[in-house]
Amino acid sequence: MEKSASKGSQAVQPTDASNGIVGWATSLMDALGAPGAGLAIALENFFPPLPSEVILPLAGFSASQGAMSLVSAIAWTTLGSVVGAIVLYGLGALIGRDRVRAVVARVPLVNVDDLDKAEAWFARHGGKAVFFGRMIPFFRSLISIPAGVARMSISKFLAFTAAGSLIWNTAFVLAGYQLGDNWRTVEGYVGMYSKGVLTVAAVAVCGFVVIRVVRSRRAKATRQGADDRM
């Protein structure tokens, strides 16, 4: 037992554990074990600077050293994902459709018709959006809010959230488990993936703005032409 405790203590003591997110997550797992990893992932839903791509491989590394079992690491982190998602779903339901529409009506270049289209799309593809959204950095947490606003079936929301989270969490926990002391290499690869996601999102936003500005100018020119002819 004494040997096992010593091994568990070493499991969550990587060389840079004294600072930043790694140090905080390390302390949490050292104190609580697998539930600490689950708590860290639950908090990641509310504080995006707490990246799951760091916490999950660290949990896997800890499991490889005996600080927790591999199954408990996956189970607790997935539970943490679901709990965090439920809270954000509740926030979206609390905000409600009417408040969202009131805000959208005041946003330049966006109109209520856009919201109606988004709602229609979510009604058709909400399940897939929640499932795949749990595997996309930055959108992992955000996807829970529109699901709440749309009052998506809670059982359906939980099922797709749990399934998507289980796949994402298992992949990263296993990576940390297999890589051992080199678990931090996972962060580099996911960092490139995250940058790619942000780039695509930025291009999409820029494209939306450009299209709206062009349409707005054309509509204005058309109205002015009609006024001149009158």
N, C-alpha and C positions, 0 to 999 in steps of 0.2 A: 504493500500500500504506500509506504514511504517513497519507494522508487517511482511508483506511478505518479504520485503528487509532484515529485521533482520533475518528471518528464513533462507533465501538464504545464508546469510553470515555465519551462523552457519553450513550450509550444507557442506561446503568445508573447515572446520577447525577441522580435526581429531587431536588427541593429539600429533602425531608425524609429523605434517605438516610443521614444521619449517625447516626440513632437507631433503636432498636427493631428490629422484624422486617424492616422495609423496608431498613434499613441493613445488616443481616446478610445478607439475600438478595441485595442489591445487590453486596456485597463478594464473595459466593460466585459469582455470575454473572460478575462482572468478572474474577475469577481463573480460572474454569473454563469459562465460556461456557455452552452448552446443558447439558453434564453437571452443571454447578453447579445449574441449575434442577431437573434430575432428582434430584440429591441432596437438595435442599431439600424436594421433594415426598415423597421416601422418608422423610425424618425427620418430616414432618408426620403420618405414621401413628402415630408414637410420642409426639409432643408436640403435642397438639391446639391449644395456643396459637399454633402456626405455621399460620395459615389458608391453605388453597390459594387462597381467593378473593382473596388479596393477592399471593401468589407467582406464580400463573399469569398474571394480567393484567400484572404486572411483566415476566415473561418475554416476553409478547406485545409490550409496549412496547419492550423491548430488541431484539426481532426487527425491529420497524418502523424502528429506528434503525440497523440493520445489525450489531449485536453478535453476532447468530446468525441462522440462517435460520429461517423460520416452521416449516418441516417438522421441523427438528432440535429446536426448542423443544417442539413437540407430541410428537414421538417420545420424547425424553428424559424429559419430565415423565410421560408414560404409563408408560415403563419404571420410573421411580421409584415410581409408584403401585403397580405390580405387585410390585416387589421388597419394598416395605414391607408389602404385604398378605400376601406369602408368609411373612415373618417372624412376623407375628401369627397366621397360620394355624398355623404350627409351634408357637407358644406355646399355642394352643388344643388342638392335638393332644397336646402334652406334659402339659397340665393333665389332660386326659382326662375321660371321662364320670363315672367313679366319684368323682373328687374334687369335681366340680361337684355331684353328687347329695348328697355328704356335707355340702357347704356349704349347699345349698338346704334340707336337712333341719333346719338350725339357724336359718334365717331366719324371723322372726315373720311370720305371715299368708301365708306361701308354703309349699306342700307339694310333695312329690315328684310328685304327680299333675300339677301345673302344668308341671313339667319334662318329664314324659312327653308332655303335650299339645304343648309347645313343640317337642320333638324330632320328633313326628309331623308337625307343621306344617312344620318345616324340611325334613323328608324329602320332603314334597310340593312345597314352594315355595322350596327353598333357592336354586336357580338365579336365580329372579326376585328373591329377597331380596338376594343378592350384587350382581346387576346394578343394581337400582334403589338399593340401599343406597350404592353408590359415588357417587351423586348427591345424597345427603342429608347436610348438615353434621352433625358430631358422631357420626353413625352410620357414616360412610364407613370409618373405621378399625375400629370395634367389630365390624362385621358379619363380619370375617375370623375372629374368635375362635370364635364358635359354629360357623362352618363347619369349623374345625379340630377342635373338640370332637366334632362329628358325623362327623368323618372323611369329609367330602364328597369326592367324586372330585377329585383334584388337577387333572386336565386340565379338568374342568368348572369348577372354581373359577377356574383361570387364565383360561379363555375368557370367563366372565362378568365377572371382575374387569377384564380388559383391555378388553372392550367397553364396560362402564360408565365406566371411567376415561377411555377415549379420547373418549367423548362429552363428559363433564364438562370434561376438560382442553382439548379443542379449542374448546369454547364460550368459555372464559375467556381462553385465549391469543389467540383471534381478537378478542375484545372489547378486550383491551389493545392489540392490533396496530392495530385500527381507530380506537380513541380517542386513541392517541398520548399527548400530554402530559396528557390528561384521564383516563388509565387508572384513577386512584384512585376515579372515580365508580362503578366496578363494585362496590367494597367496600360502598358505602352501600346499593345495591339488595340485595346478597346478605345484608347485615346484617339487613335487614327479613325476608328469607326465613328466615334462621337463627332469628330471634326467633319467627317463626311456628311453626317446627318444634319449638323448645323449649316453646312454649306448649301445643301439641298433646300433646307427650310428658308435660308436667307434668299436664295435665288427665287424660290416660289413667292416669297413676300414681295421682293422687288418686282417680279413679273406682274403680280396682282396690282401693285401700285401704279406701274407704268400703264397697264391696260385701262385701269380706272381713270387715270389722268387723261389719256387719249380719248376715251369715250366721253368724258365730261366736256372736254374742249370741242369735240365734234358736235355734241348735243347743244352746246352754247352757240356755236357757229350756225347751226341749223335754225335755232330760235331767232337769232339776229337776222338771218336771211329772210325768215318768214315775216319778221317785223318790218324789214325794209320794203318788202313787196307790198305790204299793207299800206 
